[in-house]
Amino acid sequence: MLSAIALHKVVFGLVFIMAFSVGLAAALSGIGLTLVLANHAITWLQQRLEPRRYVAGLVNAIPAIGALVVVAVGLALTAQSLAQL
């Protein structure tokens, strides 16, 4: 918006902000709908897999596995950055 004002194209800046807002609203709505549907799918999956204890343990370990992947990627990126110094 500040660039549009500096270029004396305020209308262009307002249109850009409006387009950005619509895109952001669509993205957040899509993420929300995806999470609701994922919750239903996970609940259904847990109900179907409840008798199988070994699979239920794996399903419960998924968040920890995801966290370990994030930490490993972070450590790899940190090591790569330090190597470039």
Phi and psi restraints in degrees (range 20) as a CNS / XPLOR table:
assign (resid 1 and name C) (resid 2 and name N)
       (resid 2 and name CA) (resid 2 and name C) 1.0 -64.9 20.0 2
assign (resid 2 and name N) (resid 2 and name CA)
       (resid 2 and name C) (resid 3 and name N) 1.0 -36.7 20.0 2
assign (resid 2 and name C) (resid 3 and name N)
       (resid 3 and name CA) (resid 3 and name C) 1.0 -65.2 20.0 2
assign (resid 3 and name N) (resid 3 and name CA)
       (resid 3 and name C) (resid 4 and name N) 1.0 -40.5 20.0 2
assign (resid 3 and name C) (resid 4 and name N)
       (resid 4 and name CA) (resid 4 and name C) 1.0 -64.6 20.0 2
assign (resid 4 and name N) (resid 4 and name CA)
       (resid 4 and name C) (resid 5 and name N) 1.0 -38.7 20.0 2
assign (resid 4 and name C) (resid 5 and name N)
       (resid 5 and name CA) (resid 5 and name C) 1.0 -66.6 20.0 2
assign (resid 5 and name N) (resid 5 and name CA)
       (resid 5 and name C) (resid 6 and name N) 1.0 -41.8 20.0 2
assign (resid 5 and name C) (resid 6 and name N)
       (resid 6 and name CA) (resid 6 and name C) 1.0 -63.7 20.0 2
assign (resid 6 and name N) (resid 6 and name CA)
       (resid 6 and name C) (resid 7 and name N) 1.0 -32.2 20.0 2
assign (resid 6 and name C) (resid 7 and name N)
       (resid 7 and name CA) (resid 7 and name C) 1.0 -89.4 20.0 2
assign (resid 7 and name N) (resid 7 and name CA)
       (resid 7 and name C) (resid 8 and name N) 1.0 4.5 20.0 2
assign (resid 7 and name C) (resid 8 and name N)
       (resid 8 and name CA) (resid 8 and name C) 1.0 60.0 20.0 2
assign (resid 8 and name N) (resid 8 and name CA)
       (resid 8 and name C) (resid 9 and name N) 1.0 38.4 20.0 2
assign (resid 8 and name C) (resid 9 and name N)
       (resid 9 and name CA) (resid 9 and name C) 1.0 -126.7 20.0 2
assign (resid 9 and name N) (resid 9 and name CA)
       (resid 9 and name C) (resid 10 and name N) 1.0 65.5 20.0 2
assign (resid 9 and name C) (resid 10 and name N)
       (resid 10 and name CA) (resid 10 and name C) 1.0 -64.7 20.0 2
assign (resid 10 and name N) (resid 10 and name CA)
       (resid 10 and name C) (resid 11 and name N) 1.0 -38.8 20.0 2
assign (resid 10 and name C) (resid 11 and name N)
       (resid 11 and name CA) (resid 11 and name C) 1.0 -62.0 20.0 2
assign (resid 11 and name N) (resid 11 and name CA)
       (resid 11 and name C) (resid 12 and name N) 1.0 -41.4 20.0 2
assign (resid 11 and name C) (resid 12 and name N)
       (resid 12 and name CA) (resid 12 and name C) 1.0 -60.5 20.0 2
assign (resid 12 and name N) (resid 12 and name CA)
       (resid 12 and name C) (resid 13 and name N) 1.0 -42.2 20.0 2
assign (resid 12 and name C) (resid 13 and name N)
       (resid 13 and name CA) (resid 13 and name C) 1.0 -63.1 20.0 2
assign (resid 13 and name N) (resid 13 and name CA)
       (resid 13 and name C) (resid 14 and name N) 1.0 -41.7 20.0 2
assign (resid 13 and name C) (resid 14 and name N)
       (resid 14 and name CA) (resid 14 and name C) 1.0 -65.5 20.0 2
assign (resid 14 and name N) (resid 14 and name CA)
       (resid 14 and name C) (resid 15 and name N) 1.0 -40.7 20.0 2
assign (resid 14 and name C) (resid 15 and name N)
       (resid 15 and name CA) (resid 15 and name C) 1.0 -64.1 20.0 2
assign (resid 15 and name N) (resid 15 and name CA)
       (resid 15 and name C) (resid 16 and name N) 1.0 -40.8 20.0 2
assign (resid 15 and name C) (resid 16 and name N)
       (resid 16 and name CA) (resid 16 and name C) 1.0 -63.1 20.0 2
assign (resid 16 and name N) (resid 16 and name CA)
       (resid 16 and name C) (resid 17 and name N) 1.0 -43.2 20.0 2
assign (resid 16 and name C) (resid 17 and name N)
       (resid 17 and name CA) (resid 17 and name C) 1.0 -65.2 20.0 2
assign (resid 17 and name N) (resid 17 and name CA)
       (resid 17 and name C) (resid 18 and name N) 1.0 -39.1 20.0 2
assign (resid 17 and name C) (resid 18 and name N)
       (resid 18 and name CA) (resid 18 and name C) 1.0 -65.7 20.0 2
assign (resid 18 and name N) (resid 18 and name CA)
       (resid 18 and name C) (resid 19 and name N) 1.0 -43.0 20.0 2
assign (resid 18 and name C) (resid 19 and name N)
       (resid 19 and name CA) (resid 19 and name C) 1.0 -64.1 20.0 2
assign (resid 19 and name N) (resid 19 and name CA)
       (resid 19 and name C) (resid 20 and name N) 1.0 -40.3 20.0 2
assign (resid 19 and name C) (resid 20 and name N)
       (resid 20 and name CA) (resid 20 and name C) 1.0 -63.2 20.0 2
assign (resid 20 and name N) (resid 20 and name CA)
       (resid 20 and name C) (resid 21 and name N) 1.0 -42.8 20.0 2
assign (resid 20 and name C) (resid 21 and name N)
       (resid 21 and name CA) (resid 21 and name C) 1.0 -64.7 20.0 2
assign (resid 21 and name N) (resid 21 and name CA)
       (resid 21 and name C) (resid 22 and name N) 1.0 -42.0 20.0 2
assign (resid 21 and name C) (resid 22 and name N)
       (resid 22 and name CA) (resid 22 and name C) 1.0 -64.5 20.0 2
assign (resid 22 and name N) (resid 22 and name CA)
       (resid 22 and name C) (resid 23 and name N) 1.0 -42.3 20.0 2
assign (resid 22 and name C) (resid 23 and name N)
       (resid 23 and name CA) (resid 23 and name C) 1.0 -64.1 20.0 2
assign (resid 23 and name N) (resid 23 and name CA)
       (resid 23 and name C) (resid 24 and name N) 1.0 -40.9 20.0 2
assign (resid 23 and name C) (resid 24 and name N)
       (resid 24 and name CA) (resid 24 and name C) 1.0 -65.1 20.0 2
assign (resid 24 and name N) (resid 24 and name CA)
       (resid 24 and name C) (resid 25 and name N) 1.0 -42.9 20.0 2
assign (resid 24 and name C) (resid 25 and name N)
       (resid 25 and name CA) (resid 25 and name C) 1.0 -62.3 20.0 2
assign (resid 25 and name N) (resid 25 and name CA)
       (resid 25 and name C) (resid 26 and name N) 1.0 -41.5 20.0 2
assign (resid 25 and name C) (resid 26 and name N)
       (resid 26 and name CA) (resid 26 and name C) 1.0 -65.0 20.0 2
assign (resid 26 and name N) (resid 26 and name CA)
       (resid 26 and name C) (resid 27 and name N) 1.0 -41.9 20.0 2
assign (resid 26 and name C) (resid 27 and name N)
       (resid 27 and name CA) (resid 27 and name C) 1.0 -64.9 20.0 2
assign (resid 27 and name N) (resid 27 and name CA)
       (resid 27 and name C) (resid 28 and name N) 1.0 -44.9 20.0 2
assign (resid 27 and name C) (resid 28 and name N)
       (resid 28 and name CA) (resid 28 and name C) 1.0 -66.9 20.0 2
assign (resid 28 and name N) (resid 28 and name CA)
       (resid 28 and name C) (resid 29 and name N) 1.0 -37.5 20.0 2
assign (resid 28 and name C) (resid 29 and name N)
       (resid 29 and name CA) (resid 29 and name C) 1.0 -65.5 20.0 2
assign (resid 29 and name N) (resid 29 and name CA)
       (resid 29 and name C) (resid 30 and name N) 1.0 -41.6 20.0 2
assign (resid 29 and name C) (resid 30 and name N)
       (resid 30 and name CA) (resid 30 and name C) 1.0 -62.8 20.0 2
assign (resid 30 and name N) (resid 30 and name CA)
       (resid 30 and name C) (resid 31 and name N) 1.0 -41.0 20.0 2
assign (resid 30 and name C) (resid 31 and name N)
       (resid 31 and name CA) (resid 31 and name C) 1.0 -64.7 20.0 2
assign (resid 31 and name N) (resid 31 and name CA)
       (resid 31 and name C) (resid 32 and name N) 1.0 -42.8 20.0 2
assign (resid 31 and name C) (resid 32 and name N)
       (resid 32 and name CA) (resid 32 and name C) 1.0 -61.7 20.0 2
assign (resid 32 and name N) (resid 32 and name CA)
       (resid 32 and name C) (resid 33 and name N) 1.0 -45.8 20.0 2
assign (resid 32 and name C) (resid 33 and name N)
       (resid 33 and name CA) (resid 33 and name C) 1.0 -63.6 20.0 2
assign (resid 33 and name N) (resid 33 and name CA)
       (resid 33 and name C) (resid 34 and name N) 1.0 -38.9 20.0 2
assign (resid 33 and name C) (resid 34 and name N)
       (resid 34 and name CA) (resid 34 and name C) 1.0 -62.7 20.0 2
assign (resid 34 and name N) (resid 34 and name CA)
       (resid 34 and name C) (resid 35 and name N) 1.0 -42.1 20.0 2
assign (resid 34 and name C) (resid 35 and name N)
       (resid 35 and name CA) (resid 35 and name C) 1.0 -66.2 20.0 2
assign (resid 35 and name N) (resid 35 and name CA)
       (resid 35 and name C) (resid 36 and name N) 1.0 -38.9 20.0 2
assign (resid 35 and name C) (resid 36 and name N)
       (resid 36 and name CA) (resid 36 and name C) 1.0 -64.4 20.0 2
assign (resid 36 and name N) (resid 36 and name CA)
       (resid 36 and name C) (resid 37 and name N) 1.0 -45.5 20.0 2
assign (resid 36 and name C) (resid 37 and name N)
       (resid 37 and name CA) (resid 37 and name C) 1.0 -66.0 20.0 2
assign (resid 37 and name N) (resid 37 and name CA)
       (resid 37 and name C) (resid 38 and name N) 1.0 -37.7 20.0 2
assign (resid 37 and name C) (resid 38 and name N)
       (resid 38 and name CA) (resid 38 and name C) 1.0 -65.4 20.0 2
assign (resid 38 and name N) (resid 38 and name CA)
       (resid 38 and name C) (resid 39 and name N) 1.0 -37.3 20.0 2
assign (resid 38 and name C) (resid 39 and name N)
       (resid 39 and name CA) (resid 39 and name C) 1.0 -62.0 20.0 2
assign (resid 39 and name N) (resid 39 and name CA)
       (resid 39 and name C) (resid 40 and name N) 1.0 -43.9 20.0 2
assign (resid 39 and name C) (resid 40 and name N)
       (resid 40 and name CA) (resid 40 and name C) 1.0 -63.3 20.0 2
assign (resid 40 and name N) (resid 40 and name CA)
       (resid 40 and name C) (resid 41 and name N) 1.0 -41.6 20.0 2
assign (resid 40 and name C) (resid 41 and name N)
       (resid 41 and name CA) (resid 41 and name C) 1.0 -66.1 20.0 2
assign (resid 41 and name N) (resid 41 and name CA)
       (resid 41 and name C) (resid 42 and name N) 1.0 -41.9 20.0 2
assign (resid 41 and name C) (resid 42 and name N)
       (resid 42 and name CA) (resid 42 and name C) 1.0 -68.0 20.0 2
assign (resid 42 and name N) (resid 42 and name CA)
       (resid 42 and name C) (resid 43 and name N) 1.0 -40.5 20.0 2
assign (resid 42 and name C) (resid 43 and name N)
       (resid 43 and name CA) (resid 43 and name C) 1.0 -61.4 20.0 2
assign (resid 43 and name N) (resid 43 and name CA)
       (resid 43 and name C) (resid 44 and name N) 1.0 -44.3 20.0 2
assign (resid 43 and name C) (resid 44 and name N)
       (resid 44 and name CA) (resid 44 and name C) 1.0 -62.2 20.0 2
assign (resid 44 and name N) (resid 44 and name CA)
       (resid 44 and name C) (resid 45 and name N) 1.0 -42.5 20.0 2
assign (resid 44 and name C) (resid 45 and name N)
       (resid 45 and name CA) (resid 45 and name C) 1.0 -64.8 20.0 2
assign (resid 45 and name N) (resid 45 and name CA)
       (resid 45 and name C) (resid 46 and name N) 1.0 -41.0 20.0 2
assign (resid 45 and name C) (resid 46 and name N)
       (resid 46 and name CA) (resid 46 and name C) 1.0 -65.7 20.0 2
assign (resid 46 and name N) (resid 46 and name CA)
       (resid 46 and name C) (resid 47 and name N) 1.0 -36.8 20.0 2
assign (resid 46 and name C) (resid 47 and name N)
       (resid 47 and name CA) (resid 47 and name C) 1.0 -66.7 20.0 2
assign (resid 47 and name N) (resid 47 and name CA)
       (resid 47 and name C) (resid 48 and name N) 1.0 -37.6 20.0 2
assign (resid 47 and name C) (resid 48 and name N)
       (resid 48 and name CA) (resid 48 and name C) 1.0 -73.9 20.0 2
assign (resid 48 and name N) (resid 48 and name CA)
       (resid 48 and name C) (resid 49 and name N) 1.0 -31.6 20.0 2
assign (resid 48 and name C) (resid 49 and name N)
       (resid 49 and name CA) (resid 49 and name C) 1.0 -96.8 20.0 2
assign (resid 49 and name N) (resid 49 and name CA)
       (resid 49 and name C) (resid 50 and name N) 1.0 2.7 20.0 2
assign (resid 49 and name C) (resid 50 and name N)
       (resid 50 and name CA) (resid 50 and name C) 1.0 -57.0 20.0 2
assign (resid 50 and name N) (resid 50 and name CA)
       (resid 50 and name C) (resid 51 and name N) 1.0 -42.0 20.0 2
assign (resid 50 and name C) (resid 51 and name N)
       (resid 51 and name CA) (resid 51 and name C) 1.0 -64.4 20.0 2
assign (resid 51 and name N) (resid 51 and name CA)
       (resid 51 and name C) (resid 52 and name N) 1.0 -25.8 20.0 2
assign (resid 51 and name C) (resid 52 and name N)
       (resid 52 and name CA) (resid 52 and name C) 1.0 -92.3 20.0 2
assign (resid 52 and name N) (resid 52 and name CA)
       (resid 52 and name C) (resid 53 and name N) 1.0 95.0 20.0 2
assign (resid 52 and name C) (resid 53 and name N)
       (resid 53 and name CA) (resid 53 and name C) 1.0 -63.9 20.0 2
assign (resid 53 and name N) (resid 53 and name CA)
       (resid 53 and name C) (resid 54 and name N) 1.0 -35.7 20.0 2
assign (resid 53 and name C) (resid 54 and name N)
       (resid 54 and name CA) (resid 54 and name C) 1.0 -65.9 20.0 2
assign (resid 54 and name N) (resid 54 and name CA)
       (resid 54 and name C) (resid 55 and name N) 1.0 -33.6 20.0 2
assign (resid 54 and name C) (resid 55 and name N)
       (resid 55 and name CA) (resid 55 and name C) 1.0 -76.0 20.0 2
assign (resid 55 and name N) (resid 55 and name CA)
       (resid 55 and name C) (resid 56 and name N) 1.0 -36.9 20.0 2
assign (resid 55 and name C) (resid 56 and name N)
       (resid 56 and name CA) (resid 56 and name C) 1.0 -62.1 20.0 2
assign (resid 56 and name N) (resid 56 and name CA)
       (resid 56 and name C) (resid 57 and name N) 1.0 -38.2 20.0 2
assign (resid 56 and name C) (resid 57 and name N)
       (resid 57 and name CA) (resid 57 and name C) 1.0 -63.7 20.0 2
assign (resid 57 and name N) (resid 57 and name CA)
       (resid 57 and name C) (resid 58 and name N) 1.0 -38.8 20.0 2
assign (resid 57 and name C) (resid 58 and name N)
       (resid 58 and name CA) (resid 58 and name C) 1.0 -67.0 20.0 2
assign (resid 58 and name N) (resid 58 and name CA)
       (resid 58 and name C) (resid 59 and name N) 1.0 -40.7 20.0 2
assign (resid 58 and name C) (resid 59 and name N)
       (resid 59 and name CA) (resid 59 and name C) 1.0 -63.3 20.0 2
assign (resid 59 and name N) (resid 59 and name CA)
       (resid 59 and name C) (resid 60 and name N) 1.0 -37.9 20.0 2
assign (resid 59 and name C) (resid 60 and name N)
       (resid 60 and name CA) (resid 60 and name C) 1.0 -71.6 20.0 2
assign (resid 60 and name N) (resid 60 and name CA)
       (resid 60 and name C) (resid 61 and name N) 1.0 -22.2 20.0 2
assign (resid 60 and name C) (resid 61 and name N)
       (resid 61 and name CA) (resid 61 and name C) 1.0 -87.0 20.0 2
assign (resid 61 and name N) (resid 61 and name CA)
       (resid 61 and name C) (resid 62 and name N) 1.0 -8.9 20.0 2
assign (resid 61 and name C) (resid 62 and name N)
       (resid 62 and name CA) (resid 62 and name C) 1.0 -57.9 20.0 2
assign (resid 62 and name N) (resid 62 and name CA)
       (resid 62 and name C) (resid 63 and name N) 1.0 -44.0 20.0 2
assign (resid 62 and name C) (resid 63 and name N)
       (resid 63 and name CA) (resid 63 and name C) 1.0 -61.0 20.0 2
assign (resid 63 and name N) (resid 63 and name CA)
       (resid 63 and name C) (resid 64 and name N) 1.0 -39.3 20.0 2
assign (resid 63 and name C) (resid 64 and name N)
       (resid 64 and name CA) (resid 64 and name C) 1.0 -67.2 20.0 2
assign (resid 64 and name N) (resid 64 and name CA)
       (resid 64 and name C) (resid 65 and name N) 1.0 -38.7 20.0 2
assign (resid 64 and name C) (resid 65 and name N)
       (resid 65 and name CA) (resid 65 and name C) 1.0 -65.2 20.0 2
assign (resid 65 and name N) (resid 65 and name CA)
       (resid 65 and name C) (resid 66 and name N) 1.0 -42.0 20.0 2
assign (resid 65 and name C) (resid 66 and name N)
       (resid 66 and name CA) (resid 66 and name C) 1.0 -62.0 20.0 2
assign (resid 66 and name N) (resid 66 and name CA)
       (resid 66 and name C) (resid 67 and name N) 1.0 -41.4 20.0 2
assign (resid 66 and name C) (resid 67 and name N)
       (resid 67 and name CA) (resid 67 and name C) 1.0 -64.4 20.0 2
assign (resid 67 and name N) (resid 67 and name CA)
       (resid 67 and name C) (resid 68 and name N) 1.0 -40.2 20.0 2
assign (resid 67 and name C) (resid 68 and name N)
       (resid 68 and name CA) (resid 68 and name C) 1.0 -64.4 20.0 2
assign (resid 68 and name N) (resid 68 and name CA)
       (resid 68 and name C) (resid 69 and name N) 1.0 -37.2 20.0 2
assign (resid 68 and name C) (resid 69 and name N)
       (resid 69 and name CA) (resid 69 and name C) 1.0 -64.6 20.0 2
assign (resid 69 and name N) (resid 69 and name CA)
       (resid 69 and name C) (resid 70 and name N) 1.0 -43.0 20.0 2
assign (resid 69 and name C) (resid 70 and name N)
       (resid 70 and name CA) (resid 70 and name C) 1.0 -63.1 20.0 2
assign (resid 70 and name N) (resid 70 and name CA)
       (resid 70 and name C) (resid 71 and name N) 1.0 -43.5 20.0 2
assign (resid 70 and name C) (resid 71 and name N)
       (resid 71 and name CA) (resid 71 and name C) 1.0 -64.1 20.0 2
assign (resid 71 and name N) (resid 71 and name CA)
       (resid 71 and name C) (resid 72 and name N) 1.0 -42.4 20.0 2
assign (resid 71 and name C) (resid 72 and name N)
       (resid 72 and name CA) (resid 72 and name C) 1.0 -63.2 20.0 2
assign (resid 72 and name N) (resid 72 and name CA)
       (resid 72 and name C) (resid 73 and name N) 1.0 -42.6 20.0 2
assign (resid 72 and name C) (resid 73 and name N)
       (resid 73 and name CA) (resid 73 and name C) 1.0 -64.8 20.0 2
assign (resid 73 and name N) (resid 73 and name CA)
       (resid 73 and name C) (resid 74 and name N) 1.0 -41.7 20.0 2
assign (resid 73 and name C) (resid 74 and name N)
       (resid 74 and name CA) (resid 74 and name C) 1.0 -61.8 20.0 2
assign (resid 74 and name N) (resid 74 and name CA)
       (resid 74 and name C) (resid 75 and name N) 1.0 -42.8 20.0 2
assign (resid 74 and name C) (resid 75 and name N)
       (resid 75 and name CA) (resid 75 and name C) 1.0 -65.7 20.0 2
assign (resid 75 and name N) (resid 75 and name CA)
       (resid 75 and name C) (resid 76 and name N) 1.0 -38.9 20.0 2
assign (resid 75 and name C) (resid 76 and name N)
       (resid 76 and name CA) (resid 76 and name C) 1.0 -64.6 20.0 2
assign (resid 76 and name N) (resid 76 and name CA)
       (resid 76 and name C) (resid 77 and name N) 1.0 -43.1 20.0 2
assign (resid 76 and name C) (resid 77 and name N)
       (resid 77 and name CA) (resid 77 and name C) 1.0 -66.3 20.0 2
assign (resid 77 and name N) (resid 77 and name CA)
       (resid 77 and name C) (resid 78 and name N) 1.0 -38.0 20.0 2
assign (resid 77 and name C) (resid 78 and name N)
       (resid 78 and name CA) (resid 78 and name C) 1.0 -64.4 20.0 2
assign (resid 78 and name N) (resid 78 and name CA)
       (resid 78 and name C) (resid 79 and name N) 1.0 -45.0 20.0 2
assign (resid 78 and name C) (resid 79 and name N)
       (resid 79 and name CA) (resid 79 and name C) 1.0 -62.9 20.0 2
assign (resid 79 and name N) (resid 79 and name CA)
       (resid 79 and name C) (resid 80 and name N) 1.0 -40.2 20.0 2
assign (resid 79 and name C) (resid 80 and name N)
       (resid 80 and name CA) (resid 80 and name C) 1.0 -64.8 20.0 2
assign (resid 80 and name N) (resid 80 and name CA)
       (resid 80 and name C) (resid 81 and name N) 1.0 -40.4 20.0 2
assign (resid 80 and name C) (resid 81 and name N)
       (resid 81 and name CA) (resid 81 and name C) 1.0 -66.6 20.0 2
assign (resid 81 and name N) (resid 81 and name CA)
       (resid 81 and name C) (resid 82 and name N) 1.0 -41.3 20.0 2
assign (resid 81 and name C) (resid 82 and name N)
       (resid 82 and name CA) (resid 82 and name C) 1.0 -66.6 20.0 2
assign (resid 82 and name N) (resid 82 and name CA)
       (resid 82 and name C) (resid 83 and name N) 1.0 -34.3 20.0 2
assign (resid 82 and name C) (resid 83 and name N)
       (resid 83 and name CA) (resid 83 and name C) 1.0 -66.7 20.0 2
assign (resid 83 and name N) (resid 83 and name CA)
       (resid 83 and name C) (resid 84 and name N) 1.0 -30.5 20.0 2
assign (resid 83 and name C) (resid 84 and name N)
       (resid 84 and name CA) (resid 84 and name C) 1.0 -78.0 20.0 2
assign (resid 84 and name N) (resid 84 and name CA)
       (resid 84 and name C) (resid 85 and name N) 1.0 -17.0 20.0 2
